């Protein structure tokens, strides 16, 4: 779903907009570059989409080799 379609769906929804936004999956790259005028319904919808479409960087943990005790 595009961000503009998601914003339109949230803005025109008669239901709980939190629940509507929570179920929407949009491209986070498109989401990060989209803007809306402050204090508008579109800005609120955009904020909700950002709240529920968060990405976290993937961090790989590398297990360290166990140190062998050589003090026998």
Order of alpha helices (4+ residues) and beta strands (2+ residues): alpha-alpha-alpha-alpha
